[in-house]
Amino acid sequence: MFAPRLSPWLLAVSLTLAAPLAMADSGPIDGCAKGSADLGFWTRLAQSYQRHLFTGDVPAATPDPNAPFDAEAAGHRADLPAPPVSNPPWPYAVWNEGGTNLIGYENRYGNALTDAIYCGPHGKSWYDSRVTLYGWLQPGGNISTSNLGFNKITGTGGNYPAAYSYQPNTVQLDQAAFYVERTPDEIQRDHADWGFRVALLYGSDYKYTFSNGILSNQYTRYERLYGFDPVMYYLDFYFPNFFEGENLRIGRYISIPDIEAQLAPNNITYSHSLLYTYDPYTQHGIVSTTMLDKNWKVQLEVSAGNDIAPTDKGLRQFTPAACVIYTTDSGNDALYPCMNGLNSQKFGWNNVQHAVLTWYHKFDEHWHIDTEAWYMWQKDTPNILNPQGAAILAAMFPPPEYNIGAPSGAQCSNPGAVTCTSHEWAFVNYVNYTVGPHDIVTWRSDYFDDATGQRTGFKGRFVEFDLGYTHWVGDALELRPEARYERQVSAPNAAITGFAYDNPCYVPALTGVSTCTYTSGGRSLSFPQNGGKRSQAMFAMDAVFHF
């Protein structure tokens, strides 16, 4: 398994400092203002932000149908369809494919910071190197009908299971992210190429991104509000003549399927669906993505498992995965079935077996939908309704260690069973409308059946609806207000003495119940409830400032 030995943040700093020193005084790239190379960096950056924030749209020139195809100008190979949507205002231009660069499309990211660099004295050398530096700051907040703080020991309270705004009625720094990357040129088919990414994240969202064993004590031991996570570090290798193109990724990367991702600009809305919140986040491993032809791609992966350090000999598992991606000739439809990991299936740190399907469809220039469904399971999951099962869980993950969705036990149908197979399934659909070049509206419908309570701690079914709106100021600032409603539509009625996890303790909780008791490994904790309701409403908003 891949186990990085070089500190990723040290690598990022060294690349940032060393790259300009190694580059020749090549002058700025074409299109920069006259004399830009003579200006200081901060002056160039201020001018760049003036353009990215306040300059109006420039009408595109009408293409000459008789002119030869220019892949660089088009941003894609001639045999592939044009991107179906625009980024911005959407977080993608081509339908999401995890664990790879988009073969045949330009993957390089541009923003105000890169423009300031490209218009400097080393601009052409920076551009030709394909090394980019970028990131964002994302403050956010919410107003909620829930009013209790989240309790890490019991895994209850707050806005939970909503994510990532799990604390009600607060404002916080969700993410401060910094990327150093080189994207391989995967439009051309003349030569092999390579790339890398180091993505560093700080903020309250770190508790959803960390892998156990990689700075995880910030949350599992110290319960820090803000933390740091090197959320991605990987190498990419591009082989243009292996079938129609091959991308090989080695390192730590975002889990391969899913409409959503942890990083703020990669999502349509501020908050996340329940479907996304409780499936795998990141993996350490190797992903091969092969374009067989313009319609078909195949992905094969080997990893150490979900959200686990590859150096953890006790919890890591050899985990293969396989996916198929089918895209129509028009590019308006994409189907992405995936078996995202299948190993011993035994209960462990987030060791869910994840069968998933995503579908993207574009109706016209304004409307498109993104749809995803999955089924997950683990075998031999400790039964917290049985004292022996609860003791097994406590021995594997000693209190007060708690990670949202990962080491919870099951509430088995047979209370006398020590273990059982935990399982859950979910469905989400985004209905998306493009208002204009700076504005979008989306409606999310989300259904989640936590059949054994292993993911949320609350056995039952949930629905969630979200109306989101995004407005871009230029292409450097996005504002994302949303209104969200969720409800626990069913929960078991049976009561077992000493255990209240079988009760609908989703906050707000049972009518007339003032306390709820959590019992595990011989330890019992009680905590107050919140008014006896089964539903929650929330208004939330963030701002993503790109640099």
C-alpha positions in Angstrom: 0.0 0.0 0.0 1.0 3.5 -0.6 2.3 5.2 2.6 3.7 8.7 2.2 6.9 9.4 4.0 7.3 13.1 3.2 5.2 15.4 5.3 2.6 16.7 2.7 2.4 20.3 4.1 6.3 20.4 4.1 6.2 19.3 0.5 3.6 22.0 -0.3 5.7 24.8 1.3 8.9 23.6 -0.4 7.3 23.5 -3.8 5.8 26.9 -3.3 9.1 28.5 -2.3 11.3 26.6 -4.7 9.3 26.8 -8.0 9.8 30.6 -8.6 13.6 30.3 -8.0 13.9 27.5 -10.6 12.1 29.4 -13.3 13.6 31.7 -15.8 12.7 35.4 -16.2 10.4 34.4 -19.1 8.0 37.4 -18.9 4.3 37.4 -18.6 1.9 35.3 -20.7 0.0 36.8 -23.6 -3.1 38.8 -22.6 -1.6 40.5 -19.5 -1.6 44.3 -19.2 1.4 46.1 -20.6 4.1 46.5 -18.0 2.5 44.0 -15.6 5.9 42.2 -15.0 7.3 45.4 -13.6 4.6 45.6 -10.9 4.9 44.1 -7.5 3.1 40.8 -6.7 0.5 42.4 -4.4 -0.3 45.1 -7.0 -0.8 42.4 -9.6 -3.0 40.4 -7.3 -5.2 43.4 -6.5 -5.6 44.1 -10.2 -6.4 40.5 -10.8 -9.2 40.5 -8.2 -10.6 43.6 -9.8 -11.0 41.7 -13.0 -12.2 38.5 -11.4 -14.8 40.2 -9.1 -16.0 43.2 -11.0 -15.4 42.8 -14.8 -18.5 42.1 -16.8 -18.9 39.2 -19.1 -17.1 39.3 -22.4 -19.2 38.0 -25.2 -17.6 35.0 -26.8 -16.6 35.3 -30.5 -18.6 33.4 -33.0 -16.4 30.4 -34.0 -15.5 30.0 -37.6 -16.9 26.6 -38.8 -14.2 26.3 -41.4 -11.3 26.9 -38.9 -9.3 23.9 -37.8 -10.2 22.5 -34.4 -8.2 24.0 -31.5 -8.2 21.6 -28.6 -6.6 24.0 -26.2 -9.1 26.7 -27.0 -12.0 24.3 -26.8 -10.7 22.7 -23.6 -11.3 19.1 -24.9 -10.3 16.7 -27.6 -12.0 16.9 -31.0 -13.6 13.4 -30.6 -15.2 14.2 -27.3 -18.4 16.3 -26.6 -18.1 19.8 -25.2 -18.6 20.1 -21.5 -22.4 19.9 -20.8 -22.6 22.7 -18.2 -20.5 25.7 -17.3 -18.1 26.1 -14.3 -18.9 28.5 -12.8 -21.8 28.8 -11.9 -21.8 25.0 -11.4 -19.1 23.2 -9.4 -18.3 21.1 -12.5 -18.3 21.4 -16.3 -18.1 17.7 -17.1 -20.0 15.1 -15.0 -18.0 14.1 -11.9 -15.6 11.2 -12.2 -13.7 10.4 -9.0 -10.1 9.3 -8.6 -8.9 10.7 -11.9 -8.4 13.7 -14.1 -10.9 14.0 -16.9 -9.2 12.2 -19.8 -9.5 14.3 -22.9 -10.4 17.5 -21.1 -8.4 20.4 -19.7 -8.1 20.0 -15.9 -5.9 23.0 -15.1 -7.5 25.4 -12.6 -7.3 29.2 -13.0 -8.1 32.0 -10.7 -7.0 35.4 -9.5 -3.8 34.1 -7.8 -2.6 32.2 -10.8 -3.4 35.2 -13.1 -1.2 37.4 -10.8 1.6 34.8 -11.1 1.2 34.4 -14.9 1.4 38.2 -15.4 4.7 38.4 -13.5 8.3 38.2 -14.6 8.2 34.3 -14.5 4.7 34.0 -15.9 5.4 32.0 -19.0 7.6 29.6 -17.1 4.9 29.1 -14.5 2.2 28.5 -17.2 4.3 26.0 -19.1 5.2 24.1 -15.9 1.4 23.5 -15.3 2.0 24.0 -11.5 -0.8 26.0 -9.9 -1.4 27.4 -6.4 -5.0 28.1 -5.3 -7.5 27.7 -2.5 -10.4 29.3 -0.7 -11.8 30.6 2.6 -15.3 29.4 3.6 -17.1 30.9 6.6 -20.6 29.6 7.2 -23.5 29.6 9.7 -27.0 28.4 10.3 -30.2 29.1 12.2 -31.9 25.9 13.3 -35.0 24.7 15.2 -32.6 22.5 17.2 -30.9 24.2 20.1 -28.7 21.6 21.9 -25.0 21.3 21.2 -23.7 18.2 19.6 -22.4 15.6 22.1 -19.4 13.7 20.8 -19.6 10.9 23.3 -23.2 10.0 22.6 -23.2 11.1 19.0 -26.4 13.0 19.5 -27.7 16.6 19.7 -27.1 19.7 17.6 -28.2 19.5 14.0 -27.0 16.0 13.7 -27.4 13.9 11.5 -27.3 17.0 9.2 -23.9 17.8 7.8 -21.6 19.7 7.9 -23.4 22.3 10.0 -23.7 19.9 12.9 -23.7 22.7 15.6 -27.0 24.7 15.6 -27.2 28.5 15.5 -23.5 29.1 15.0 -21.1 30.8 12.7 -17.7 29.3 12.1 -14.8 28.9 9.6 -15.8 25.7 7.8 -12.8 25.5 5.5 -9.5 27.3 4.7 -7.9 25.2 1.9 -4.7 25.5 0.0 -3.7 23.5 -3.0 -0.4 22.9 -4.8 -0.8 20.9 -7.9 0.4 20.1 -11.4 -2.2 18.7 -13.7 -1.0 16.5 -16.6 -2.0 17.6 -20.1 -4.6 15.0 -20.9 -6.0 16.6 -24.0 -3.0 15.7 -26.2 -2.0 12.1 -27.2 1.6 12.8 -28.2 3.4 12.1 -25.0 3.1 10.7 -21.5 2.7 13.2 -18.7 2.5 13.4 -14.9 1.1 15.5 -12.2 0.5 15.7 -8.4 -1.7 17.4 -5.8 -1.3 18.3 -2.2 -4.5 19.7 -0.7 -4.4 21.1 2.9 -7.5 21.8 4.8 -8.1 23.7 8.1 -11.4 24.4 9.7 -14.4 22.8 11.5 -15.0 20.5 8.6 -11.9 18.5 9.3 -13.9 16.1 11.5 -15.6 14.8 8.3 -12.5 14.4 6.3 -9.8 12.8 8.5 -8.6 9.2 8.2 -8.2 7.3 11.4 -4.5 7.4 12.2 -3.7 10.6 10.4 -3.9 13.5 12.8 -7.2 11.9 14.0 -6.5 12.6 17.7 -7.5 16.2 17.1 -11.1 14.9 17.1 -11.1 11.5 18.6 -9.1 12.5 21.7 -9.2 16.3 22.0 -12.5 17.1 20.3 -11.2 20.3 18.8 -13.6 22.6 17.1 -11.0 23.4 14.4 -8.4 21.0 13.0 -6.0 20.4 10.2 -6.1 17.6 7.6 -3.9 16.9 4.6 -7.0 15.7 2.8 -5.3 14.8 -0.5 -1.8 14.0 -1.6 -1.2 11.9 -4.7 0.7 11.5 -8.0 -1.0 11.2 -11.4 0.5 9.5 -14.4 -1.0 9.9 -17.9 -0.4 7.3 -20.7 -2.0 8.6 -23.9 -1.8 5.5 -26.0 -3.1 2.9 -23.6 -6.4 2.4 -25.3 -7.8 6.0 -25.7 -5.9 7.3 -22.6 -5.1 6.1 -19.1 -4.8 8.0 -15.8 -3.0 6.2 -12.9 -3.4 7.9 -9.4 -1.4 6.9 -6.4 -1.8 8.3 -2.9 -4.7 9.7 -0.8 -7.7 10.9 -2.8 -11.5 11.5 -2.5 -13.5 8.3 -2.6 -14.2 7.5 -6.3 -18.0 7.7 -6.8 -20.4 10.4 -5.5 -22.0 13.6 -6.7 -20.7 15.4 -3.7 -17.2 15.8 -2.2 -15.8 17.3 1.1 -14.2 20.3 -0.5 -16.6 23.3 -0.6 -16.4 24.4 -4.2 -17.0 20.9 -5.4 -20.6 20.9 -4.2 -23.8 22.3 -5.5 -25.1 23.3 -2.1 -23.6 24.4 1.2 -24.9 21.5 3.3 -24.6 17.8 2.4 -27.2 15.1 1.7 -27.6 12.3 4.3 -26.6 9.9 1.5 -23.2 11.6 1.2 -22.6 12.2 4.9 -22.5 8.5 5.8 -20.6 6.9 2.9 -16.8 6.7 2.6 -14.8 9.9 2.3 -11.2 9.2 1.3 -9.0 6.3 0.5 -5.2 5.6 0.3 -4.4 3.5 -2.7 -4.0 3.2 -6.5 -6.7 4.0 -9.0 -6.5 3.1 -12.7 -8.9 4.9 -15.1 -8.9 3.7 -18.7 -10.8 5.3 -21.5 -11.7 2.4 -23.8 -13.4 4.7 -26.3 -15.3 8.0 -26.3 -18.2 6.4 -24.5 -16.7 3.9 -22.0 -14.2 4.1 -19.2 -13.2 1.4 -16.6 -11.8 2.1 -13.2 -9.9 -0.4 -11.1 -8.7 0.4 -7.6 -6.8 -1.2 -4.7 -6.8 0.6 -1.4 -6.2 0.1 2.4 -9.9 0.6 3.0 -12.1 3.6 3.9 -10.8 6.5 5.9 -8.0 4.6 7.4 -4.2 5.2 7.5 -2.4 2.5 5.4 0.1 2.2 8.2 -2.6 1.0 10.6 -1.9 -2.8 10.7 -4.8 -3.5 12.9 -7.6 -1.9 10.9 -6.4 -1.6 7.3 -7.7 -4.1 4.8 -6.7 -5.0 1.2 -9.7 -3.6 -0.6 -10.3 -3.8 -4.4 -12.9 -1.7 -6.2 -14.2 -1.5 -9.7 -16.4 1.0 -11.6 -17.7 1.5 -15.2 -18.5 5.0 -16.7 -20.7 5.3 -19.7 -21.2 8.7 -21.4 -23.5 9.2 -24.4 -22.2 10.7 -27.7 -23.8 14.0 -26.9 -22.3 14.1 -23.4 -25.7 14.8 -21.9 -26.0 11.6 -20.0 -23.5 9.6 -17.9 -24.1 6.4 -15.9 -21.5 5.5 -13.2 -22.1 2.1 -11.5 -19.4 1.2 -8.9 -18.5 -1.4 -6.3 -16.6 1.0 -4.2 -14.7 -1.6 -2.1 -15.3 -5.2 -1.4 -13.1 -7.0 1.2 -13.6 -9.3 4.2 -16.7 -7.3 4.9 -16.0 -7.5 8.7 -16.9 -4.6 10.9 -14.1 -2.1 11.3 -13.3 1.6 11.0 -15.9 2.7 8.4 -15.4 -0.7 6.6 -18.6 -0.4 4.7 -19.0 -2.3 1.4 -20.4 0.3 -0.9 -22.4 -0.5 -4.0 -23.3 2.8 -5.7 -24.8 4.2 -8.9 -24.8 7.8 -10.1 -26.6 9.2 -13.2 -26.3 12.6 -14.7 -28.8 13.9 -17.4 -29.0 17.3 -19.1 -32.4 18.2 -20.5 -31.6 21.5 -22.1 -29.4 24.6 -21.5 -31.2 25.4 -18.2 -32.2 22.1 -16.6 -30.2 19.0 -15.6 -30.4 16.4 -12.8 -27.9 14.5 -10.7 -29.1 11.3 -9.1 -27.3 8.8 -6.8 -28.3 5.6 -5.0 -26.3 3.2 -2.8 -26.5 0.2 -0.6 -23.9 -0.5 2.2 -23.2 -3.3 4.7 -20.7 -4.7 7.2 -20.7 -8.2 8.7 -20.2 -9.1 12.3 -21.1 -5.6 13.6 -21.4 -5.6 17.4 -25.0 -5.4 18.6 -25.3 -2.6 21.2 -28.6 -4.0 22.3 -26.6 -7.0 23.7 -24.2 -6.4 26.7 -21.6 -8.7 25.1 -21.9 -6.9 21.8 -21.6 -3.5 23.5 -18.5 -4.7 25.3 -16.9 -5.9 22.0 -17.6 -2.4 20.5 -16.1 -0.6 23.5 -13.0 -2.8 23.3 -12.5 -2.0 19.6 -13.2 1.7 19.9 -12.8 2.7 23.6 -15.0 5.5 24.9 -15.0 8.5 24.5 -13.7 7.9 20.9 -16.5 8.7 18.5 -16.4 9.4 14.8 -19.6 10.4 12.9 -20.8 7.3 11.2 -17.7 5.1 11.6 -17.4 2.9 14.8 -21.1 2.8 15.9 -22.5 -0.6 16.6 -25.7 -2.0 15.2 -29.2 -2.3 16.7 -29.8 -5.8 15.5 -33.3 -7.2 14.9 -32.5 -10.0 17.3 -31.6 -8.3 20.6 -30.0 -11.5 21.8 -27.5 -11.7 18.9 -24.0 -10.6 19.8 -23.3 -9.4 16.2 -25.3 -9.1 13.0 -24.9 -7.7 9.5 -25.5 -4.0 9.6 -27.0 -2.4 6.4 -28.4 0.8 5.0 -29.5 2.3 1.7 -30.0 5.8 0.4 -31.2 7.8 -2.6 -30.6 11.5 -3.5 -31.7 13.6 -6.5 -30.7 17.1 -7.5 -33.0 19.0 -9.8 -30.8 21.9 -11.1 -31.7 25.1 -13.0 -29.3 27.6 -14.5 -30.7 31.1 -14.1 -27.8 32.8 -15.8 -24.0 32.9 -15.9 -23.8 33.8 -12.2 -26.9 32.2 -10.6 -28.2 28.7 -10.1 -31.1 27.1 -8.1 -31.2 23.5 -7.0 -33.7 21.3 -5.2 -32.4 18.2 -3.4 -34.6 15.3 -2.3 -32.9 12.8 0.0 -34.0 9.5 1.5 -31.9 7.5 4.0 -32.8 4.2 5.6 -30.5 3.4 8.4 -31.9 -0.1 8.8 -29.7 -1.1 11.8 -28.8 2.3 13.1 -25.0 1.8 12.4 -24.4 5.0 10.5 -26.3 7.6 12.4 -26.9 5.8 15.7 -30.7 6.1 15.1 -32.4 3.1 13.7 -35.0 4.3 11.2 -35.8 6.1 8.0 -35.1 9.8 7.2 -36.1 12.2 4.5 -34.4 15.5 3.7 -35.3 18.4 1.3 -33.1 21.3 0.5 -33.7 24.4 -1.6 -30.4 26.0 -2.5 -29.4 29.1 -4.4 -25.9 30.1 -5.5 -24.8 33.6 -6.7 -21.3 34.3 -8.0 -19.7 37.7 -7.7 -17.5 37.5 -10.8 -15.8 34.1 -10.6 -14.0 34.6 -7.2 -16.8 34.7 -4.7 -19.8 32.5 -4.3 -22.7 33.0 -1.9 -24.9 29.9 -1.1 -28.0 30.4 1.0 -30.3 27.4 1.5 -33.4 26.3 3.4 -33.3 22.7 4.6 -36.0 20.4 6.2 -35.5 16.9 7.4 -37.7 14.4 9.3 -37.3 11.0 10.9 -40.3 9.3 9.2 -40.2 6.1 11.2 -38.4 4.5 14.1 -38.9 1.2 16.0 -41.4 1.4 18.9 -40.0 -1.5 20.9 -38.3 -0.5 24.2 -35.5 -2.6 25.6 -34.6 -1.9 29.3 -31.2 -0.2 29.7 -30.9 0.9 26.0 -32.5 3.9 24.4 -30.8 3.7 21.0 -33.9 1.8 19.8 -36.0 4.8 20.6 -36.3 7.7 18.1 -33.7 9.9 19.9 -33.1 11.9 16.7 -32.9 15.4 18.1 -35.5 16.7 18.5 -36.8 13.5 20.1 -39.8 11.7 21.5 -42.8 13.6 22.8 -42.7 13.6 26.6 -39.2 12.1 26.9 -36.9 14.5 28.9 -33.8 12.3 28.8 -32.3 9.6 26.6 -29.8 7.1 27.9 -26.8 5.8 26.0 -25.2 2.5 27.3 -22.1 0.9 26.0 -19.5 -1.4 27.5 -21.0 -1.0 31.0 -21.0 2.8 30.9 -24.3 4.7 30.9 -24.8 8.4 30.0 -28.0 10.5 30.0 -28.6 13.7 28.1 -31.5 16.1 27.7 -33.9 16.0 24.8 -35.2 18.9 22.8 -38.9 19.3 22.8 -40.2 15.9 21.6 -40.2 16.4 17.9 -39.1 14.2 15.0 -38.2 16.9 12.5 -35.7 19.8 12.0 -35.7 22.9 9.9 -32.6 25.0 9.2 -31.6 28.1 7.2 -27.9 28.1 6.4 -25.5 30.1 4.2 -21.8 30.1 3.4 -19.5 32.3 1.4 -16.6 30.8 -0.6 -13.8 33.3 -1.4 -11.5 31.8 -4.0 -7.8 32.8 -4.2 
